[in-house]
Amino acid sequence: MGTATFVDIVLSIILPPLGVFLKFKFQVQFWICLLLTLFGYIPGIIYAIYVITKD
């Protein structure tokens, strides 16, 4: 895990769509994370951390 991934994870805990946006821009992963965050903060965090660490 590199420094960029660590920063993405920290940002994903604070604001989940931001961490996903920095890695994927406006791809499907960002929109899914945004919807999950709007429906509930915790599902957005879980999805964001999963997507970022999936590699």
N, CA, C and O atoms as a Maestro MAE file, in Angstrom:
{
 s_m_m2io_version
 :::
 2.0.0
}

f_m_ct {
 s_m_title
 :::
 protein
 m_atom[220] {
  # First column is atom index #
  i_m_mmod_type
  r_m_x_coord
  r_m_y_coord
  r_m_z_coord
  i_m_residue_number
  s_m_chain_name
  s_m_pdb_residue_name
  s_m_pdb_atom_name
  i_m_atomic_number
  :::
  1 25 0.853 -1.176 0.000 1 A "MET " " N  " 7
  2 3 0.000 0.000 0.000 1 A "MET " " CA " 6
  3 2 0.896 1.235 0.000 1 A "MET " " C  " 6
  4 15 1.767 1.389 0.856 1 A "MET " " O  " 8
  5 25 0.672 2.089 -0.951 2 A "GLY " " N  " 7
  6 3 1.492 3.285 -1.073 2 A "GLY " " CA " 6
  7 2 0.895 4.472 -0.346 2 A "GLY " " C  " 6
  8 15 -0.181 4.390 0.247 2 A "GLY " " O  " 8
  9 25 1.614 5.569 -0.405 3 A "THR " " N  " 7
  10 3 1.168 6.783 0.263 3 A "THR " " CA " 6
  11 2 -0.132 7.311 -0.351 3 A "THR " " C  " 6
  12 15 -1.014 7.788 0.364 3 A "THR " " O  " 8
  13 25 -0.241 7.223 -1.671 4 A "ALA " " N  " 7
  14 3 -1.451 7.706 -2.339 4 A "ALA " " CA " 6
  15 2 -2.665 6.903 -1.890 4 A "ALA " " C  " 6
  16 15 -3.737 7.471 -1.679 4 A "ALA " " O  " 8
  17 25 -2.510 5.593 -1.741 5 A "THR " " N  " 7
  18 3 -3.620 4.757 -1.293 5 A "THR " " CA " 6
  19 2 -4.003 5.110 0.136 5 A "THR " " C  " 6
  20 15 -5.190 5.147 0.463 5 A "THR " " O  " 8
  21 25 -3.019 5.369 0.993 6 A "PHE " " N  " 7
  22 3 -3.295 5.752 2.377 6 A "PHE " " CA " 6
  23 2 -4.088 7.056 2.429 6 A "PHE " " C  " 6
  24 15 -5.047 7.175 3.192 6 A "PHE " " O  " 8
  25 25 -3.688 8.024 1.623 7 A "VAL " " N  " 7
  26 3 -4.394 9.304 1.579 7 A "VAL " " CA " 6
  27 2 -5.819 9.102 1.055 7 A "VAL " " C  " 6
  28 15 -6.761 9.702 1.573 7 A "VAL " " O  " 8
  29 25 -5.978 8.263 0.032 8 A "ASP " " N  " 7
  30 3 -7.316 7.971 -0.504 8 A "ASP " " CA " 6
  31 2 -8.207 7.338 0.561 8 A "ASP " " C  " 6
  32 15 -9.389 7.669 0.653 8 A "ASP " " O  " 8
  33 25 -7.654 6.432 1.365 9 A "ILE " " N  " 7
  34 3 -8.439 5.776 2.411 9 A "ILE " " CA " 6
  35 2 -8.848 6.777 3.487 9 A "ILE " " C  " 6
  36 15 -9.992 6.762 3.942 9 A "ILE " " O  " 8
  37 25 -7.932 7.640 3.895 10 A "VAL " " N  " 7
  38 3 -8.263 8.650 4.909 10 A "VAL " " CA " 6
  39 2 -9.345 9.588 4.384 10 A "VAL " " C  " 6
  40 15 -10.277 9.925 5.113 10 A "VAL " " O  " 8
  41 25 -9.231 10.011 3.137 11 A "LEU " " N  " 7
  42 3 -10.258 10.877 2.547 11 A "LEU " " CA " 6
  43 2 -11.591 10.144 2.413 11 A "LEU " " C  " 6
  44 15 -12.655 10.753 2.524 11 A "LEU " " O  " 8
  45 25 -11.527 8.832 2.175 12 A "SER " " N  " 7
  46 3 -12.749 8.048 2.048 12 A "SER " " CA " 6
  47 2 -13.474 7.918 3.378 12 A "SER " " C  " 6
  48 15 -14.698 7.783 3.406 12 A "SER " " O  " 8
  49 25 -12.745 7.957 4.467 13 A "ILE " " N  " 7
  50 3 -13.391 7.915 5.776 13 A "ILE " " CA " 6
  51 2 -14.058 9.260 6.073 13 A "ILE " " C  " 6
  52 15 -15.145 9.306 6.648 13 A "ILE " " O  " 8
  53 25 -13.406 10.339 5.682 14 A "ILE " " N  " 7
  54 3 -13.961 11.678 5.928 14 A "ILE " " CA " 6
  55 2 -15.112 11.973 4.972 14 A "ILE " " C  " 6
  56 15 -16.189 12.387 5.400 14 A "ILE " " O  " 8
  57 25 -14.883 11.758 3.674 15 A "LEU " " N  " 7
  58 3 -15.892 12.009 2.645 15 A "LEU " " CA " 6
  59 2 -15.723 10.939 1.563 15 A "LEU " " C  " 6
  60 15 -14.903 11.100 0.659 15 A "LEU " " O  " 8
  61 25 -16.487 9.855 1.647 16 A "PRO " " N  " 7
  62 3 -16.274 8.699 0.772 16 A "PRO " " CA " 6
  63 2 -16.193 8.988 -0.728 16 A "PRO " " C  " 6
  64 15 -15.280 8.474 -1.375 16 A "PRO " " O  " 8
  65 25 -17.094 9.781 -1.319 17 A "PRO " " N  " 7
  66 3 -16.989 10.003 -2.764 17 A "PRO " " CA " 6
  67 2 -15.695 10.708 -3.186 17 A "PRO " " C  " 6
  68 15 -15.224 10.511 -4.306 17 A "PRO " " O  " 8
  69 25 -15.125 11.514 -2.312 18 A "LEU " " N  " 7
  70 3 -13.899 12.225 -2.657 18 A "LEU " " CA " 6
  71 2 -12.736 11.260 -2.853 18 A "LEU " " C  " 6
  72 15 -11.975 11.387 -3.813 18 A "LEU " " O  " 8
  73 25 -12.598 10.298 -1.949 19 A "GLY " " N  " 7
  74 3 -11.523 9.312 -2.086 19 A "GLY " " CA " 6
  75 2 -11.655 8.490 -3.356 19 A "GLY " " C  " 6
  76 15 -10.661 8.208 -4.025 19 A "GLY " " O  " 8
  77 25 -12.879 8.105 -3.689 20 A "VAL " " N  " 7
  78 3 -13.111 7.329 -4.916 20 A "VAL " " CA " 6
  79 2 -12.894 8.206 -6.138 20 A "VAL " " C  " 6
  80 15 -12.350 7.742 -7.140 20 A "VAL " " O  " 8
  81 25 -13.308 9.462 -6.072 21 A "PHE " " N  " 7
  82 3 -13.136 10.373 -7.200 21 A "PHE " " CA " 6
  83 2 -11.660 10.559 -7.545 21 A "PHE " " C  " 6
  84 15 -11.297 10.595 -8.721 21 A "PHE " " O  " 8
  85 25 -10.813 10.677 -6.532 22 A "LEU " " N  " 7
  86 3 -9.391 10.888 -6.790 22 A "LEU " " CA " 6
  87 2 -8.752 9.711 -7.517 22 A "LEU " " C  " 6
  88 15 -7.759 9.883 -8.224 22 A "LEU " " O  " 8
  89 25 -9.311 8.526 -7.348 23 A "LYS " " N  " 7
  90 3 -8.746 7.344 -8.003 23 A "LYS " " CA " 6
  91 2 -9.418 7.034 -9.341 23 A "LYS " " C  " 6
  92 15 -8.747 6.621 -10.287 23 A "LYS " " O  " 8
  93 25 -10.739 7.228 -9.430 24 A "PHE " " N  " 7
  94 3 -11.478 6.785 -10.612 24 A "PHE " " CA " 6
  95 2 -12.128 7.897 -11.422 24 A "PHE " " C  " 6
  96 15 -12.716 7.623 -12.468 24 A "PHE " " O  " 8
  97 25 -12.038 9.139 -10.971 25 A "LYS " " N  " 7
  98 3 -12.697 10.286 -11.608 25 A "LYS " " CA " 6
  99 2 -14.202 10.036 -11.709 25 A "LYS " " C  " 6
  100 15 -14.813 9.643 -10.715 25 A "LYS " " O  " 8
  101 25 -14.819 10.248 -12.867 26 A "PHE " " N  " 7
  102 3 -16.275 10.120 -12.999 26 A "PHE " " CA " 6
  103 2 -16.686 8.770 -13.569 26 A "PHE " " C  " 6
  104 15 -17.611 8.698 -14.378 26 A "PHE " " O  " 8
  105 25 -16.020 7.715 -13.163 27 A "GLN " " N  " 7
  106 3 -16.400 6.373 -13.603 27 A "GLN " " CA " 6
  107 2 -17.539 5.853 -12.735 27 A "GLN " " C  " 6
  108 15 -17.977 6.520 -11.797 27 A "GLN " " O  " 8
  109 25 -18.010 4.659 -13.060 28 A "VAL " " N  " 7
  110 3 -19.160 4.070 -12.371 28 A "VAL " " CA " 6
  111 2 -18.921 3.943 -10.868 28 A "VAL " " C  " 6
  112 15 -19.846 4.134 -10.079 28 A "VAL " " O  " 8
  113 25 -17.696 3.626 -10.466 29 A "GLN " " N  " 7
  114 3 -17.399 3.454 -9.045 29 A "GLN " " CA " 6
  115 2 -17.715 4.726 -8.250 29 A "GLN " " C  " 6
  116 15 -18.222 4.651 -7.131 29 A "GLN " " O  " 8
  117 25 -17.418 5.883 -8.826 30 A "PHE " " N  " 7
  118 3 -17.706 7.150 -8.153 30 A "PHE " " CA " 6
  119 2 -19.198 7.342 -7.945 30 A "PHE " " C  " 6
  120 15 -19.628 7.730 -6.859 30 A "PHE " " O  " 8
  121 25 -19.987 7.075 -8.967 31 A "TRP " " N  " 7
  122 3 -21.429 7.295 -8.875 31 A "TRP " " CA " 6
  123 2 -22.079 6.327 -7.895 31 A "TRP " " C  " 6
  124 15 -23.000 6.702 -7.169 31 A "TRP " " O  " 8
  125 25 -21.605 5.086 -7.870 32 A "ILE " " N  " 7
  126 3 -22.122 4.123 -6.898 32 A "ILE " " CA " 6
  127 2 -21.806 4.586 -5.484 32 A "ILE " " C  " 6
  128 15 -22.665 4.540 -4.604 32 A "ILE " " O  " 8
  129 25 -20.585 5.028 -5.270 33 A "CYS " " N  " 7
  130 3 -20.184 5.511 -3.955 33 A "CYS " " CA " 6
  131 2 -20.997 6.733 -3.550 33 A "CYS " " C  " 6
  132 15 -21.395 6.853 -2.391 33 A "CYS " " O  " 8
  133 25 -21.245 7.626 -4.474 34 A "LEU " " N  " 7
  134 3 -22.039 8.810 -4.179 34 A "LEU " " CA " 6
  135 2 -23.457 8.430 -3.756 34 A "LEU " " C  " 6
  136 15 -23.982 8.968 -2.781 34 A "LEU " " O  " 8
  137 25 -24.070 7.513 -4.481 35 A "LEU " " N  " 7
  138 3 -25.424 7.067 -4.121 35 A "LEU " " CA " 6
  139 2 -25.448 6.377 -2.766 35 A "LEU " " C  " 6
  140 15 -26.334 6.639 -1.953 35 A "LEU " " O  " 8
  141 25 -24.484 5.499 -2.516 36 A "LEU " " N  " 7
  142 3 -24.437 4.822 -1.222 36 A "LEU " " CA " 6
  143 2 -24.224 5.810 -0.078 36 A "LEU " " C  " 6
  144 15 -24.789 5.640 1.002 36 A "LEU " " O  " 8
  145 25 -23.421 6.828 -0.308 37 A "THR " " N  " 7
  146 3 -23.188 7.833 0.723 37 A "THR " " CA " 6
  147 2 -24.447 8.663 0.969 37 A "THR " " C  " 6
  148 15 -24.727 9.042 2.106 37 A "THR " " O  " 8
  149 25 -25.197 8.943 -0.075 38 A "LEU " " N  " 7
  150 3 -26.446 9.682 0.102 38 A "LEU " " CA " 6
  151 2 -27.484 8.859 0.863 38 A "LEU " " C  " 6
  152 15 -28.266 9.412 1.637 38 A "LEU " " O  " 8
  153 25 -27.497 7.543 0.650 39 A "PHE " " N  " 7
  154 3 -28.443 6.672 1.353 39 A "PHE " " CA " 6
  155 2 -27.999 6.355 2.770 39 A "PHE " " C  " 6
  156 15 -28.823 6.063 3.636 39 A "PHE " " O  " 8
  157 25 -26.705 6.413 3.002 40 A "GLY " " N  " 7
  158 3 -26.182 6.138 4.335 40 A "GLY " " CA " 6
  159 2 -24.685 6.315 4.344 40 A "GLY " " C  " 6
  160 15 -23.988 5.827 3.454 40 A "GLY " " O  " 8
  161 25 -24.195 7.003 5.335 41 A "TYR " " N  " 7
  162 3 -22.769 7.337 5.377 41 A "TYR " " CA " 6
  163 2 -21.883 6.088 5.490 41 A "TYR " " C  " 6
  164 15 -20.856 5.992 4.818 41 A "TYR " " O  " 8
  165 25 -22.281 5.136 6.339 42 A "ILE " " N  " 7
  166 3 -21.481 3.931 6.579 42 A "ILE " " CA " 6
  167 2 -21.375 3.061 5.319 42 A "ILE " " C  " 6
  168 15 -20.269 2.627 4.995 42 A "ILE " " O  " 8
  169 25 -22.464 2.787 4.595 43 A "PRO " " N  " 7
  170 3 -22.299 2.016 3.353 43 A "PRO " " CA " 6
  171 2 -21.369 2.689 2.344 43 A "PRO " " C  " 6
  172 15 -20.648 2.013 1.610 43 A "PRO " " O  " 8
  173 25 -21.387 4.014 2.311 44 A "GLY " " N  " 7
  174 3 -20.489 4.749 1.424 44 A "GLY " " CA " 6
  175 2 -19.040 4.549 1.805 44 A "GLY " " C  " 6
  176 15 -18.187 4.373 0.935 44 A "GLY " " O  " 8
  177 25 -18.748 4.573 3.101 45 A "ILE " " N  " 7
  178 3 -17.375 4.352 3.578 45 A "ILE " " CA " 6
  179 2 -16.916 2.937 3.259 45 A "ILE " " C  " 6
  180 15 -15.808 2.739 2.761 45 A "ILE " " O  " 8
  181 25 -17.763 1.954 3.544 46 A "ILE " " N  " 7
  182 3 -17.396 0.555 3.292 46 A "ILE " " CA " 6
  183 2 -17.111 0.338 1.817 46 A "ILE " " C  " 6
  184 15 -16.107 -0.280 1.462 46 A "ILE " " O  " 8
  185 25 -17.983 0.840 0.957 47 A "TYR " " N  " 7
  186 3 -17.784 0.667 -0.487 47 A "TYR " " CA " 6
  187 2 -16.527 1.389 -0.958 47 A "TYR " " C  " 6
  188 15 -15.766 0.842 -1.756 47 A "TYR " " O  " 8
  189 25 -16.300 2.594 -0.483 48 A "ALA " " N  " 7
  190 3 -15.134 3.366 -0.912 48 A "ALA " " CA " 6
  191 2 -13.836 2.660 -0.531 48 A "ALA " " C  " 6
  192 15 -12.921 2.567 -1.348 48 A "ALA " " O  " 8
  193 25 -13.750 2.169 0.684 49 A "ILE " " N  " 7
  194 3 -12.529 1.480 1.117 49 A "ILE " " CA " 6
  195 2 -12.359 0.186 0.338 49 A "ILE " " C  " 6
  196 15 -11.240 -0.172 -0.030 49 A "ILE " " O  " 8
  197 25 -13.451 -0.516 0.083 50 A "TYR " " N  " 7
  198 3 -13.373 -1.755 -0.711 50 A "TYR " " CA " 6
  199 2 -12.847 -1.465 -2.120 50 A "TYR " " C  " 6
  200 15 -11.941 -2.148 -2.599 50 A "TYR " " O  " 8
  201 25 -13.407 -0.465 -2.773 51 A "VAL " " N  " 7
  202 3 -13.016 -0.160 -4.158 51 A "VAL " " CA " 6
  203 2 -11.558 0.296 -4.229 51 A "VAL " " C  " 6
  204 15 -10.828 -0.085 -5.144 51 A "VAL " " O  " 8
  205 25 -11.144 1.102 -3.271 52 A "ILE " " N  " 7
  206 3 -9.774 1.631 -3.305 52 A "ILE " " CA " 6
  207 2 -8.757 0.543 -3.032 52 A "ILE " " C  " 6
  208 15 -7.692 0.538 -3.650 52 A "ILE " " O  " 8
  209 25 -9.047 -0.382 -2.125 53 A "THR " " N  " 7
  210 3 -8.088 -1.429 -1.759 53 A "THR " " CA " 6
  211 2 -8.259 -2.698 -2.586 53 A "THR " " C  " 6
  212 15 -7.544 -3.672 -2.354 53 A "THR " " O  " 8
  213 25 -9.171 -2.717 -3.529 54 A "LYS " " N  " 7
  214 3 -9.477 -3.916 -4.322 54 A "LYS " " CA " 6
  215 2 -8.281 -4.411 -5.142 54 A "LYS " " C  " 6
  216 15 -8.176 -5.608 -5.407 54 A "LYS " " O  " 8
  217 25 -7.399 -3.529 -5.539 55 A "ASP " " N  " 7
  218 3 -6.275 -3.925 -6.396 55 A "ASP " " CA " 6
  219 2 -5.539 -5.020 -5.731 55 A "ASP " " C  " 6
  220 15 -4.549 -5.515 -6.270 55 A "ASP " " O  " 8
  :::
 }
 m_bond[219] {
  # First column is bond index #
  i_m_from
  i_m_to
  i_m_order
  :::
  1 1 2 1
  2 2 3 1
  3 3 4 2
  4 3 5 1
  5 5 6 1
  6 6 7 1
  7 7 8 2
  8 7 9 1
  9 9 10 1
  10 10 11 1
  11 11 12 2
  12 11 13 1
  13 13 14 1
  14 14 15 1
  15 15 16 2
  16 15 17 1
  17 17 18 1
  18 18 19 1
  19 19 20 2
  20 19 21 1
  21 21 22 1
  22 22 23 1
  23 23 24 2
  24 23 25 1
  25 25 26 1
  26 26 27 1
  27 27 28 2
  28 27 29 1
  29 29 30 1
  30 30 31 1
  31 31 32 2
  32 31 33 1
  33 33 34 1
  34 34 35 1
  35 35 36 2
  36 35 37 1
  37 37 38 1
  38 38 39 1
  39 39 40 2
  40 39 41 1
  41 41 42 1
  42 42 43 1
  43 43 44 2
  44 43 45 1
  45 45 46 1
  46 46 47 1
  47 47 48 2
  48 47 49 1
  49 49 50 1
  50 50 51 1
  51 51 52 2
  52 51 53 1
  53 53 54 1
  54 54 55 1
  55 55 56 2
  56 55 57 1
  57 57 58 1
  58 58 59 1
  59 59 60 2
  60 59 61 1
  61 61 62 1
  62 62 63 1
  63 63 64 2
  64 63 65 1
  65 65 66 1
  66 66 67 1
  67 67 68 2
  68 67 69 1
  69 69 70 1
  70 70 71 1
  71 71 72 2
  72 71 73 1
  73 73 74 1
  74 74 75 1
  75 75 76 2
  76 75 77 1
  77 77 78 1
  78 78 79 1
  79 79 80 2
  80 79 81 1
  81 81 82 1
  82 82 83 1
  83 83 84 2
  84 83 85 1
  85 85 86 1
  86 86 87 1
  87 87 88 2
  88 87 89 1
  89 89 90 1
  90 90 91 1
  91 91 92 2
  92 91 93 1
  93 93 94 1
  94 94 95 1
  95 95 96 2
  96 95 97 1
  97 97 98 1
  98 98 99 1
  99 99 100 2
  100 99 101 1
  101 101 102 1
  102 102 103 1
  103 103 104 2
  104 103 105 1
  105 105 106 1
  106 106 107 1
  107 107 108 2
  108 107 109 1
  109 109 110 1
  110 110 111 1
  111 111 112 2
  112 111 113 1
  113 113 114 1
  114 114 115 1
  115 115 116 2
  116 115 117 1
  117 117 118 1
  118 118 119 1
  119 119 120 2
  120 119 121 1
  121 121 122 1
  122 122 123 1
  123 123 124 2
  124 123 125 1
  125 125 126 1
  126 126 127 1
  127 127 128 2
  128 127 129 1
  129 129 130 1
  130 130 131 1
  131 131 132 2
  132 131 133 1
  133 133 134 1
  134 134 135 1
  135 135 136 2
  136 135 137 1
  137 137 138 1
  138 138 139 1
  139 139 140 2
  140 139 141 1
  141 141 142 1
  142 142 143 1
  143 143 144 2
  144 143 145 1
  145 145 146 1
  146 146 147 1
  147 147 148 2
  148 147 149 1
  149 149 150 1
  150 150 151 1
  151 151 152 2
  152 151 153 1
  153 153 154 1
  154 154 155 1
  155 155 156 2
  156 155 157 1
  157 157 158 1
  158 158 159 1
  159 159 160 2
  160 159 161 1
  161 161 162 1
  162 162 163 1
  163 163 164 2
  164 163 165 1
  165 165 166 1
  166 166 167 1
  167 167 168 2
  168 167 169 1
  169 169 170 1
  170 170 171 1
  171 171 172 2
  172 171 173 1
  173 173 174 1
  174 174 175 1
  175 175 176 2
  176 175 177 1
  177 177 178 1
  178 178 179 1
  179 179 180 2
  180 179 181 1
  181 181 182 1
  182 182 183 1
  183 183 184 2
  184 183 185 1
  185 185 186 1
  186 186 187 1
  187 187 188 2
  188 187 189 1
  189 189 190 1
  190 190 191 1
  191 191 192 2
  192 191 193 1
  193 193 194 1
  194 194 195 1
  195 195 196 2
  196 195 197 1
  197 197 198 1
  198 198 199 1
  199 199 200 2
  200 199 201 1
  201 201 202 1
  202 202 203 1
  203 203 204 2
  204 203 205 1
  205 205 206 1
  206 206 207 1
  207 207 208 2
  208 207 209 1
  209 209 210 1
  210 210 211 1
  211 211 212 2
  212 211 213 1
  213 213 214 1
  214 214 215 1
  215 215 216 2
  216 215 217 1
  217 217 218 1
  218 218 219 1
  219 219 220 2
  :::
 }
}
